[in-house]
Amino acid sequence: MKQTKMWSSLLSFHGTCVLLLLTLVSMNDGFGVEAVKDFKVGDGFGWQEPGHNNTAMYSQWATRNRFHVGDSLSFEYKNDSVLEVDKWGYYHCNSSNATVAFNNGKSVFKLDRPGPFYFISGTPDHCKNGQRLLVEVMGLHPISQSPPAIAVPPDSYLAPGPLPSSGSLVSVTLLHSVLMSLVIVTIT
């Protein structure tokens, strides 16, 4: 009878460990990834020819933001267009080899790979007057720094969960502690 109760407790403890392990794996397997962002190009100014004293406006706007794969750029404009061009087309304001062209007044461009993306206005002279944009796209969004709290059964032998701001290193340490406890309980 005593041995049956010991095995029952041990199996219950094993089940709790498996549940905890599955929770930790799911937290670090993409569920903690930040959501993608939609950036309105130029913020309130939108996509239009900047004034003569503000020709660096779009490069300054791009510098203030961090772009990741999966994010998108929203261009809002009137009587203009947006062209995606290569590096040469960007620096020489040449629209003849545009890879993508928008002219509907409200265009969304998805950033689908890391690296540079080059955009210019399709209206003559607007690019030369500063209406061009270069965004440097980083990889996927980083994993969230504060994983969700872990629910632990009330009568468990586990230590308290990590603080939300302690990150995945504590999660791995907690997992190691649980597995070591499992080994000790099994031996005794």
Disulfide bonds with the S-S distance in Angstrom:
Cys93-Cys127 2.16
